[in-house]
Amino acid sequence: MFFNGFLISAQKKMQQHRGSGSLYCGVTVIGVLLLVVLRLLPGSPFGVYAMGEEWNYHERNGIHIKCSFFDTVNLTGYPSFPNGSYIYEGVIIPSHYVGTFDYIYKDLVDRIDVTPHVRGCICKLKPCINICCPWGQIYNYTECQKDTNTKQKWPEPLINVTLNNGSVQSVNIYEQFVVQSFRPCTEMFSLVPEVNSYDTFQLYENGTLFREDDQHYIFKNEFCLVPTSINDTDLYYTINPANCDMFHENTTVKIINGFAMLFSIPFMLLTIAVYLLIPELRNQHGKSLVCYLVGLTVGYSLLCCLLLVEGIDPLGLSCKVFGYTTYFFFMSAFFWLNVISFDLWHNFRGTRGINRFQEKKRFLLYSLYSWGLALLFLIFTMLAQEYTEWPDYLKPGIGGGQFCWLDMTNWSAMFYFFGPIMAIIVANTVMFVMTAIKIHSVQREMARIIAREDSTRNLRTEKDKFGLFLRLFLIMGVTWSSEIISYFVGADKKWSKIFYVSDLCNAMQGFLIFMLFVLKKKVKHLITNRTVRVRSLRQTESVTVAGSSYSMRQRFMDASQHIRKLVVIRNAFANTGSGVHSHAV
């Protein structure tokens, strides 16, 4: 009710202030642009660089800096020159590459405020490379400490580097690169080509690492060199690169998608409420849309928990419950999407005039199809994971010790999830094309034969239904198709980041559905009528109750007055009789 009132008041305000709306928007845009300019101007009292000239603080990747923090070294204690330049390990750093920082980065994410100190953009002048801990130290799960291992010794700081001409040469890392002590992530894994053939790599002379197994380039900020013990009998460590553990890293993209889903869920609930409360929307399509949104809402809610909640044991019962329940509701949502597409196509074939009993029967069949097939897929997935001896790459991976959701690192996700989804999207696309062809033929036939008002109205109704199907196809089909394409591409390709936008749109699907299916003119009109009807009914009930109370009081007063009149008349006759008798005596 609050939502209905909000829509009505918003419409009234828009009509009242239509003329001043554009002026207000224009002033707002200009104000925002001015604020952005002021924020970016160096030396501005409102900007991020509001400070005296003696300080030259730098953001991590700001506009007015020569490099990011990760391309700098601490110049404290190193020789400087009168012109502001410094010398570091034989490299002269000009003054325009020197600045004062009041923070450092512990890793790629965690920033720590420290005492202001001078740093220089040395990686702009010479290639840099990271070592996970200072030479002679190892990481003990929390910090770097001195290596006390007596079995292996530290080798010469040599590593094979691929030169620009394609040749491979063993170089001293302290001579070829500027060595920085920096560990990008807390959890990392090292590449050990001496043991695993898929761990082969190439290190280029510009400091970039190429992982040959997945053909992935890793920039110098994303890996570090670490001493590796191959065998206990080896006398020396082997220096190999280590990069972030992608399976355990709670990346920024995952967090953004998780919060986008949380933002989307209330809008799905609002859409469900509108389609349940408005009688005109409780038709076959509306009920199917509600069932689709129920599956999507539960699936998104549980997936948010898997993305944002920490400490879920991948071998525990809760992990399996979350994973299997999420799988069931996502699959049911896609089967309901297929039902919506089929029902619209079936209606456009020319079938008309089904009664209420037939509609209930059809909805029951649709429910058995959607929920039943989702249950069958769930049973098959659970049997494959829990009760078969299949290799891991053929199992779904839910609750298998590493994932609470499907294992997206191999082709099992294609077999259990993306394959059925792809088949459903293809079927929906075929029905969409067939429906479009049918509408086009009907439109041509009507234009050729007759152009009466009732025929035009019927065609408009048909096209409105097709518009609903088109919205469903675009919002639900295209976004999930891009999700499948991103699965084929993989998350480790450099250009796979273009799918971040489609992932975000997919996570915000509830908001998009709300905008298209609730905030359209017809539905807003139905909400307004529903609100007015409810208010009128309440007022009528109030008037009726008040009128009934008035009539009862009036009848009671009339009856009381009538009784009093009868008493008066009776007393009058009694007094008259008494007087006659007295007179006779």
ZATI-772442 format. One line per 5 residues: number of its first residue (from 0); their letters; for each residue x, y, z of C-alpha. Coordinates in Angstrom, 1 decimal, m for minus. Each point is the difference from the previous one (the first is absolute). Layout:
N
NUM	a	X,Y,Z ~ ...
END
This chain:
585
0	mffng	0.0,0.0,0.0 ~ 2.9,2.3,0.8 ~ 1.5,m0.8,m3.4 ~ m3.3,0.8,m1.8 ~ m0.3,3.3,1.8
5	flisa	3.6,0.9,m0.8 ~ m0.6,m0.6,m3.7 ~ m3.1,2.2,0.0 ~ 1.6,2.8,1.8 ~ 3.1,m0.2,m2.2
10	qkkmq	m2.2,0.2,m3.1 ~ m1.8,3.1,1.4 ~ 3.3,1.7,0.8 ~ 1.3,m0.7,m3.4 ~ m3.0,1.6,m1.6
15	qhrgs	0.1,3.0,2.3 ~ 3.8,0.7,m0.5 ~ 0.5,m1.2,m3.6 ~ 1.2,3.4,m1.0 ~ 2.5,0.5,2.8
20	gslyc	1.3,m3.6,m0.2 ~ 2.4,0.6,m3.0 ~ 1.4,3.1,1.7 ~ 0.5,m1.9,3.2 ~ 1.8,m2.9,m1.8
25	gvtvi	2.1,2.5,m1.9 ~ 1.1,1.8,3.1 ~ 0.7,m3.3,1.7 ~ 2.2,m1.3,m2.8 ~ 2.0,3.3,m0.2
30	gvlll	0.5,m0.1,3.8 ~ 1.3,m3.6,m0.2 ~ 2.4,0.9,m2.8 ~ 1.3,3.0,1.9 ~ 0.5,m2.1,3.1
35	vvlrl	1.9,m2.6,m2.0 ~ 2.2,2.7,m1.5 ~ 0.7,1.5,3.4 ~ 0.9,m3.4,1.4 ~ 2.5,m0.6,m2.8
40	lpgsp	1.7,3.4,0.0 ~ 3.4,m0.2,1.7 ~ 0.3,2.6,2.8 ~ m3.8,0.5,0.2 ~ m1.2,0.4,3.6
45	fgvya	m2.8,m2.5,m0.9 ~ 2.1,m2.5,m1.9 ~ 1.7,m3.3,0.9 ~ 3.3,1.8,m0.4 ~ m0.7,2.9,2.4
50	mgeew	3.4,0.4,1.6 ~ 3.0,2.3,0.1 ~ 2.6,m0.1,m2.7 ~ 2.5,m1.6,2.4 ~ m2.1,m3.1,m0.1
55	nyher	m0.7,m2.1,m3.0 ~ m2.2,m2.8,1.2 ~ m1.1,m2.6,m2.5 ~ m3.1,m2.1,m0.4 ~ 0.4,m3.7,m1.1
60	ngihi	m0.8,0.8,m3.7 ~ m0.8,3.7,0.0 ~ m0.1,2.3,m3.0 ~ 2.8,2.3,1.0 ~ 2.6,m2.6,0.9
65	kcsff	2.7,m1.5,m2.2 ~ m0.5,m3.6,1.2 ~ m1.9,m2.1,2.4 ~ 1.2,m0.9,3.5 ~ 1.1,m3.5,m1.2
70	dtvnl	2.5,1.5,m2.4 ~ 1.8,1.9,2.8 ~ 2.8,m0.6,2.5 ~ 0.7,1.6,3.3 ~ 2.7,2.6,m0.4
75	tgyps	0.5,0.6,3.7 ~ 3.8,0.0,0.8 ~ 1.0,0.1,m3.7 ~ 2.2,2.8,m1.4 ~ m1.9,3.0,m1.4
80	fpngs	1.1,3.0,m2.2 ~ m0.8,3.7,0.3 ~ m2.4,m0.2,m3.0 ~ m2.2,m2.5,1.9 ~ 1.1,m3.2,m1.8
85	yiyeg	1.2,m3.1,1.8 ~ 2.3,m2.9,m0.7 ~ m1.1,m3.5,0.8 ~ 2.1,m3.1,m0.7 ~ 1.9,1.8,m2.7
90	viips	m3.2,1.4,m1.6 ~ m0.5,3.8,0.0 ~ m3.7,0.8,0.6 ~ m0.9,3.6,m1.3 ~ m1.9,2.3,2.3
95	hyvgt	m3.3,m0.3,m2.0 ~ 0.0,m3.7,0.9 ~ 0.4,0.7,3.7 ~ m2.8,0.6,2.5 ~ m1.0,m0.3,3.6
100	fdyiy	m2.3,m2.8,1.1 ~ m1.8,m0.3,3.3 ~ m1.1,m3.6,m0.5 ~ 1.2,m3.4,m1.3 ~ m1.8,m3.0,m1.4
105	kdlvd	0.5,m3.2,1.9 ~ m1.4,m1.9,m3.0 ~ m2.1,0.8,m3.0 ~ m2.9,1.0,2.1 ~ 1.0,1.0,3.6
110	ridvt	1.2,3.5,0.4 ~ 1.8,1.1,3.2 ~ 0.5,3.6,1.1 ~ 3.7,0.7,0.9 ~ 2.3,2.9,0.7
115	phvrg	0.5,2.2,m3.1 ~ 3.0,m1.2,m2.0 ~ 1.5,0.6,m3.4 ~ m0.5,m2.6,m2.8 ~ 1.2,0.0,m3.6
120	cickl	m1.5,m1.5,m3.2 ~ 3.0,m2.1,m0.7 ~ m2.0,m2.6,m2.1 ~ m0.5,2.7,m2.6 ~ 3.8,0.0,m0.5
125	kpcin	0.9,m3.7,0.4 ~ m2.0,m3.2,0.0 ~ m1.1,m1.1,3.4 ~ m0.7,m3.4,1.5 ~ m1.4,m1.1,3.4
130	iccpw	1.4,m2.5,2.5 ~ m2.6,m1.2,2.5 ~ 2.4,0.6,2.9 ~ 3.4,1.7,0.4 ~ 2.8,m2.3,m1.2
135	gqiyn	0.8,m2.5,2.6 ~ m3.5,0.1,1.6 ~ m3.1,m2.2,m0.4 ~ m3.7,0.5,0.6 ~ m1.4,m1.7,3.1
140	ytecq	m3.7,0.5,m0.7 ~ m0.2,3.5,1.6 ~ 3.4,1.7,m0.7 ~ 3.4,m0.4,m1.4 ~ 2.7,m1.3,2.3
145	kdtnt	3.6,m1.3,m0.2 ~ 0.4,m3.4,m1.6 ~ 1.2,m2.5,2.6 ~ m0.1,m3.0,m2.4 ~ 3.4,m1.8,0.0
150	kqkwp	m0.8,m2.5,m2.7 ~ m0.1,2.3,m2.9 ~ 2.2,3.0,m0.7 ~ m0.9,3.2,m1.8 ~ 1.3,m0.1,m3.6
155	eplin	1.5,2.8,m2.1 ~ m2.9,2.4,m1.0 ~ m0.1,m1.3,m3.5 ~ m3.1,m0.6,m2.2 ~ m0.7,m0.7,m3.6
160	vtlnn	m1.3,3.0,m1.9 ~ m1.5,0.1,m3.6 ~ 1.6,3.0,m1.8 ~ m1.7,2.1,m2.6 ~ 1.7,m1.9,m2.8
165	gsvqs	m1.5,m3.3,1.3 ~ 3.1,m1.5,1.5 ~ 0.1,m1.2,3.6 ~ 2.8,1.1,2.2 ~ 0.8,m0.6,3.7
170	vniye	0.4,3.4,1.7 ~ 0.6,1.3,3.4 ~ m3.3,1.5,1.2 ~ 1.8,2.8,1.9 ~ 1.8,1.1,m3.1
175	qfvvq	m2.8,m0.5,m2.5 ~ m2.8,1.4,2.1 ~ m0.8,2.4,2.9 ~ m0.9,m2.5,2.7 ~ m3.0,1.0,2.2
180	sfrpc	m1.0,m2.0,3.1 ~ m3.8,m0.3,m0.4 ~ m2.5,m2.8,0.4 ~ m3.1,0.7,m2.1 ~ m2.4,m2.4,1.9
185	temfs	m0.2,m1.9,3.3 ~ m0.7,m3.3,m1.7 ~ 2.2,m0.8,m2.9 ~ 1.3,m3.1,m1.9 ~ 3.3,m0.4,m1.7
190	lvpev	0.6,m1.3,m3.5 ~ 2.2,m3.1,0.1 ~ 0.8,m1.1,m3.5 ~ 2.6,m2.4,1.3 ~ m3.0,m2.1,1.5
195	nsydt	m3.1,1.0,m2.0 ~ 0.1,0.3,m3.8 ~ m2.9,2.4,0.0 ~ 2.0,2.5,2.2 ~ 2.3,1.0,m2.8
200	fqlye	0.5,3.8,m0.4 ~ 2.0,2.6,m1.7 ~ 1.4,3.1,1.7 ~ 0.6,3.0,m2.3 ~ 2.6,2.6,0.4
205	ngtlf	m2.7,2.7,0.7 ~ m1.0,m1.9,3.1 ~ m3.2,m1.6,m1.4 ~ m0.7,m3.7,0.6 ~ m1.7,m2.2,m2.6
210	reddq	m1.7,m3.2,1.3 ~ 0.1,m2.5,m2.8 ~ m2.8,m2.3,1.1 ~ m2.8,2.5,m0.3 ~ 1.8,2.5,m2.2
215	hyifk	m0.3,2.7,2.6 ~ 2.2,3.1,0.5 ~ 0.6,0.9,3.6 ~ 1.3,3.5,0.6 ~ 2.8,0.6,2.6
220	nefcl	m2.4,1.3,2.7 ~ m1.9,m3.3,0.0 ~ 2.9,m2.4,0.7 ~ 3.2,m0.3,2.0 ~ 3.0,m2.3,0.0
225	vptsi	0.3,m2.6,2.8 ~ 2.5,m2.6,1.0 ~ m1.4,m3.5,m0.8 ~ 1.1,m3.3,1.5 ~ m0.3,m2.7,m2.8
230	ndtdl	1.5,m3.0,1.9 ~ 1.2,m0.4,3.5 ~ 3.3,m1.2,m1.5 ~ 0.7,3.2,m1.9 ~ 2.8,2.2,1.4
235	yytin	m1.5,3.3,m1.3 ~ m3.4,1.6,m0.3 ~ m1.4,0.6,m3.5 ~ m1.3,3.5,m0.7 ~ m3.4,m0.1,m1.6
240	pancd	m2.9,2.5,m0.4 ~ m3.1,m0.2,2.2 ~ m3.3,1.7,m0.9 ~ m3.3,0.5,2.0 ~ m2.2,m2.9,0.8
245	mfhen	m2.9,0.7,m2.3 ~ m2.3,m2.6,1.6 ~ 0.1,1.4,3.5 ~ 0.4,3.7,m0.8 ~ m3.2,2.0,0.8
250	ttvki	0.4,2.3,m3.0 ~ m1.5,3.4,m0.4 ~ m2.1,m1.2,m2.9 ~ m1.6,m2.7,2.1 ~ m0.7,2.4,2.8
255	ingfa	m1.6,2.5,m2.5 ~ m2.1,m2.7,m1.5 ~ m1.1,m1.2,3.4 ~ m1.2,3.4,1.1 ~ m1.6,0.5,m3.4
260	mlfsi	m2.0,m3.1,0.6 ~ m1.0,1.3,3.5 ~ m1.1,3.2,m1.7 ~ m2.0,m1.9,m2.5 ~ m1.9,m2.3,2.4
265	pfmll	m2.4,2.6,1.5 ~ m1.1,1.0,m3.5 ~ m0.8,m3.6,m0.9 ~ m2.0,m0.2,3.2 ~ m1.9,3.2,m0.9
270	tiavy	m0.7,m1.4,m3.5 ~ m1.4,m3.2,1.6 ~ m2.2,2.1,2.3 ~ m1.4,2.1,m2.8 ~ m0.8,m3.0,m2.2
275	llipe	m1.7,m1.8,2.9 ~ m2.0,3.0,1.3 ~ m1.4,1.3,m3.3 ~ m2.7,m2.4,m1.2 ~ 0.4,1.0,m3.7
280	lrnqh	3.7,m1.2,0.1 ~ m0.8,m3.4,1.5 ~ m0.4,m1.6,m3.4 ~ 2.0,m2.8,m1.5 ~ 3.0,2.2,m0.8
285	gkslv	m0.1,1.8,3.3 ~ 0.0,m3.1,2.1 ~ 2.8,m1.5,m2.1 ~ 2.0,3.2,0.4 ~ m0.5,m0.2,3.8
290	cylvg	1.2,m3.6,0.1 ~ 3.1,1.0,m2.1 ~ 0.7,2.8,2.4 ~ m0.4,m2.2,3.1 ~ 2.6,m2.4,m1.4
295	ltvgy	2.3,2.9,m0.9 ~ m0.4,1.7,3.4 ~ 0.8,m3.1,2.0 ~ 2.9,m0.9,m2.3 ~ 1.5,3.6,0.2
300	sllcc	m0.5,0.1,3.8 ~ 1.9,m3.2,0.6 ~ 2.7,0.9,m2.6 ~ 0.5,3.3,1.9 ~ 0.6,m2.0,3.1
305	lllve	2.6,m2.2,m1.8 ~ 1.7,3.1,m1.3 ~ 0.0,2.3,3.0 ~ m0.2,m2.2,3.0 ~ 3.4,m1.2,1.2
310	gidpl	0.8,m3.1,2.0 ~ m2.2,m2.5,m1.8 ~ 1.6,m3.4,0.2 ~ 0.3,m1.4,m3.5 ~ m0.2,m3.5,1.4
315	glsck	m2.9,0.8,2.4 ~ m3.7,m0.7,m0.3 ~ m0.9,3.7,m0.3 ~ 2.2,0.3,m3.1 ~ m1.9,m2.8,m1.7
320	vfgyt	m3.4,1.3,1.1 ~ 0.8,3.5,m1.4 ~ 1.4,m1.4,m3.2 ~ m2.8,m2.6,m0.9 ~ m2.8,2.4,1.0
325	tyfff	1.5,2.8,m2.1 ~ 0.3,m2.5,m2.9 ~ m3.6,m1.1,0.3 ~ m1.5,3.5,0.0 ~ 2.1,1.2,m2.9
330	msaff	m0.9,m3.0,m2.1 ~ m3.7,0.5,0.9 ~ 0.2,3.7,m1.0 ~ 1.3,m0.9,m3.4 ~ m2.7,m2.6,m0.6
335	wlnvi	m2.6,2.6,0.9 ~ 1.7,2.3,m2.5 ~ m0.5,m2.7,m2.6 ~ m3.7,m0.3,1.1 ~ m0.5,3.7,m0.5
340	sfdlw	1.4,m0.1,m3.5 ~ m2.0,m3.1,m0.9 ~ m3.3,1.3,1.3 ~ 0.4,3.3,m1.9 ~ 0.9,m1.9,m3.2
345	hnfrg	m2.9,m2.4,0.6 ~ m2.5,3.0,0.4 ~ 1.3,1.6,m3.2 ~ m0.7,m3.2,m1.9 ~ m3.7,0.8,0.1
350	trgin	m1.2,m1.9,3.0 ~ m2.6,2.2,1.7 ~ m2.8,m0.1,2.5 ~ 1.1,m2.5,2.6 ~ m2.1,0.1,3.1
355	rfqek	1.2,0.4,3.6 ~ 0.1,m3.8,0.6 ~ 2.2,m0.5,m3.0 ~ 2.3,2.8,1.1 ~ 0.4,m1.6,3.4
360	krfll	0.7,m3.3,m1.6 ~ 2.6,1.5,m2.3 ~ 1.7,1.8,2.9 ~ 0.1,m3.3,2.0 ~ 1.7,m1.7,m3.0
365	yslys	2.4,2.9,m0.3 ~ 0.8,m0.3,3.7 ~ 0.6,m3.8,m0.3 ~ 2.3,0.7,m2.9 ~ 2.1,2.8,1.6
370	wglal	0.3,m1.2,3.6 ~ 0.1,m3.7,m1.0 ~ 2.8,0.3,m2.5 ~ 2.0,2.2,2.4 ~ m0.4,m2.7,2.6
375	lflif	1.1,m2.7,m2.4 ~ 3.1,2.0,m0.9 ~ 0.7,0.5,3.7 ~ m0.3,m3.8,0.7 ~ 2.3,m0.8,m2.9
380	tmlaq	2.6,2.6,1.1 ~ 0.0,m1.2,3.6 ~ 0.4,m3.6,m1.1 ~ 2.9,1.0,m2.3 ~ 1.8,1.8,2.8
385	eytew	m0.8,m2.2,3.1 ~ m0.4,m3.5,m1.3 ~ 2.2,m0.5,m3.1 ~ 3.7,m0.8,m0.4 ~ 0.3,2.3,m3.0
390	pdylk	3.1,2.1,m0.3 ~ m0.2,3.5,1.4 ~ m0.2,1.7,m3.3 ~ m3.3,m1.8,m0.7 ~ m1.5,0.8,3.4
395	pgigg	m1.9,3.3,0.6 ~ 2.3,0.9,2.9 ~ m2.7,1.1,2.5 ~ 1.3,m0.6,3.5 ~ 2.9,m1.9,m1.3
400	gqfcw	2.5,1.7,2.3 ~ 0.8,3.0,m2.2 ~ m3.3,1.5,m1.2 ~ m3.4,0.5,1.4 ~ m1.3,0.8,m3.5
405	ldmtn	0.8,m1.7,m3.3 ~ 3.6,m0.4,m1.0 ~ 0.5,2.6,m2.7 ~ 3.6,m1.0,m0.7 ~ m0.9,m3.0,m2.2
410	wsamf	m2.6,m1.2,m2.4 ~ m2.3,m1.5,2.7 ~ m1.8,3.3,0.4 ~ m0.8,m0.2,m3.7 ~ m1.6,m3.4,0.4
415	yffgp	m2.0,0.7,3.2 ~ m1.0,3.6,m0.4 ~ 1.0,2.0,m3.1 ~ m0.9,m2.8,m2.4 ~ m3.7,m0.1,1.0
420	imaii	m0.1,3.8,0.2 ~ 1.4,0.2,m3.5 ~ m2.7,m2.4,m1.3 ~ m2.7,2.1,1.7 ~ 1.3,3.2,m1.4
425	vantv	0.2,m1.5,m3.5 ~ m3.6,m1.3,0.3 ~ m1.2,3.5,1.2 ~ 1.8,1.6,m2.9 ~ m1.7,m2.2,m2.5
430	mfvmt	m3.5,0.7,1.6 ~ 0.8,3.7,0.0 ~ 0.8,0.0,m3.8 ~ m3.1,m2.1,m0.7 ~ m2.2,2.4,2.0
435	aikih	1.5,3.0,m1.8 ~ m0.7,m1.5,m3.3 ~ m3.6,m0.8,1.0 ~ m0.6,3.6,1.2 ~ 1.5,1.4,m3.2
440	svqre	m2.3,m2.2,m2.1 ~ m3.1,0.9,2.0 ~ 0.9,3.7,m0.3 ~ 0.3,m0.3,m3.8 ~ m3.3,m1.9,m0.2
445	marii	m1.9,2.6,2.0 ~ 1.5,2.8,m2.0 ~ m1.0,m1.7,m3.2 ~ m3.5,m1.1,0.9 ~ m1.4,2.5,2.5
450	areds	1.0,2.9,2.1 ~ m2.8,0.2,2.5 ~ 0.5,1.3,3.5 ~ m0.7,m3.3,1.6 ~ 2.5,m1.8,m2.2
455	trnlr	2.6,2.7,0.8 ~ m0.7,m0.5,3.7 ~ 0.4,m3.7,m0.2 ~ 3.3,0.3,m1.9 ~ 1.2,2.5,2.6
460	tekdk	m0.8,m2.5,2.8 ~ 1.9,m2.7,m1.8 ~ 3.0,2.3,m0.5 ~ m0.1,1.0,3.7 ~ 0.2,m3.7,0.9
465	fglfl	2.9,m0.4,m2.4 ~ 1.7,3.0,1.6 ~ m0.2,m1.9,3.3 ~ 1.7,m2.9,m1.6 ~ 2.6,2.2,m1.5
470	rlfli	0.8,1.5,3.4 ~ 0.4,m3.4,1.5 ~ 2.2,m1.1,m2.9 ~ 2.3,3.0,0.3 ~ 0.2,0.1,3.8
475	mgvtw	0.2,m3.7,0.8 ~ 1.3,m1.5,m3.2 ~ 2.7,2.4,m1.1 ~ 1.5,0.5,3.5 ~ 0.3,m3.8,0.6
480	sseii	1.3,m0.5,m3.5 ~ 2.9,2.4,0.7 ~ 0.5,m2.0,3.3 ~ 0.5,m3.2,m2.1 ~ 2.4,1.7,m2.4
485	syfvg	2.0,1.3,3.0 ~ 0.2,m3.6,1.3 ~ 1.4,m1.2,m3.4 ~ 2.5,2.9,m0.1 ~ 1.1,m0.5,3.6
490	adkkw	0.9,2.5,2.7 ~ 3.7,m0.1,m0.6 ~ 0.1,1.6,m3.5 ~ 0.9,3.7,m0.2 ~ m3.0,1.0,m2.0
495	skify	m2.4,m2.0,2.2 ~ m0.5,3.1,2.1 ~ m2.4,1.3,m2.6 ~ m2.5,m2.5,1.5 ~ 0.1,1.8,3.3
500	vsdlc	m2.8,2.2,m1.3 ~ m2.2,m2.9,m1.0 ~ 0.7,m1.7,3.4 ~ m1.2,3.2,1.7 ~ m3.1,0.3,m2.2
505	namqg	m0.8,m3.7,0.8 ~ 0.4,0.7,3.7 ~ m2.3,3.0,m0.2 ~ m2.6,m1.9,m2.0 ~ m2.7,0.5,2.6
510	flifm	0.4,3.7,m0.2 ~ m0.3,m0.1,m3.8 ~ m3.1,m2.2,0.1 ~ m1.6,2.3,2.5 ~ 0.7,3.0,m2.3
515	lfvlk	m1.5,m1.7,m3.0 ~ m2.9,m2.0,1.5 ~ m1.2,2.3,2.8 ~ 0.9,3.5,m1.0 ~ m1.7,m0.2,m3.4
520	kkvkh	m3.1,2.1,m0.7 ~ m2.5,m2.9,0.0 ~ 1.1,m1.4,3.3 ~ 0.2,3.4,1.7 ~ m3.5,0.7,m1.2
525	litnr	m1.2,m3.3,1.5 ~ 1.8,0.8,3.3 ~ m1.7,3.5,0.0 ~ m3.4,m1.6,m0.6 ~ 0.6,m2.6,2.7
530	tvrvr	0.9,2.7,2.5 ~ m3.0,2.1,m0.9 ~ m2.3,m3.0,0.2 ~ 1.3,m1.1,3.4 ~ m0.4,3.6,1.3
535	slrqt	m3.5,0.2,m1.3 ~ m0.9,m3.3,1.5 ~ 1.3,1.1,3.4 ~ m2.0,3.2,m0.3 ~ m3.1,m1.8,m1.0
540	esvtv	0.3,m2.4,2.9 ~ 0.6,2.9,2.4 ~ m3.1,1.8,m1.4 ~ m2.1,m3.2,0.2 ~ 1.0,m0.7,3.5
545	agssy	m0.6,3.6,1.1 ~ m3.4,0.0,m1.8 ~ m1.0,m3.3,1.6 ~ 0.9,1.3,3.4 ~ m2.0,3.2,m0.6
550	smrqr	m3.0,m1.9,m1.2 ~ 0.1,m2.3,3.1 ~ 0.3,3.0,2.3 ~ m2.8,1.8,m1.8 ~ m2.3,m3.0,0.2
555	fmdas	0.8,m0.4,3.7 ~ m0.8,3.6,0.6 ~ m3.2,m0.2,m2.0 ~ m1.1,m3.1,1.9 ~ 0.8,1.6,3.3
560	qhirk	m2.0,3.1,m0.9 ~ m2.9,m2.2,m1.2 ~ 0.0,m1.9,3.3 ~ 0.0,3.3,2.0 ~ m2.9,1.2,m2.1
565	lvvir	m1.9,m3.3,0.8 ~ 0.8,0.4,3.7 ~ m1.3,3.6,0.0 ~ m3.2,m1.0,m1.8 ~ m0.6,m2.9,2.4
570	nafan	0.6,2.3,3.0 ~ m2.3,2.6,m1.5 ~ m2.8,m2.6,m0.4 ~ 0.6,m1.2,3.5 ~ m0.2,3.5,1.5
575	tgsgv	m3.2,0.6,m1.9 ~ m1.7,m3.1,1.4 ~ 1.1,0.8,3.5 ~ m1.5,3.5,m0.2 ~ m3.5,m1.2,m1.2
580	hshav	m0.2,m2.5,2.8 ~ 0.8,2.6,2.6 ~ m2.5,2.3,m1.4 ~ m2.8,m2.6,0.1 ~ 0.7,m0.8,3.7
END
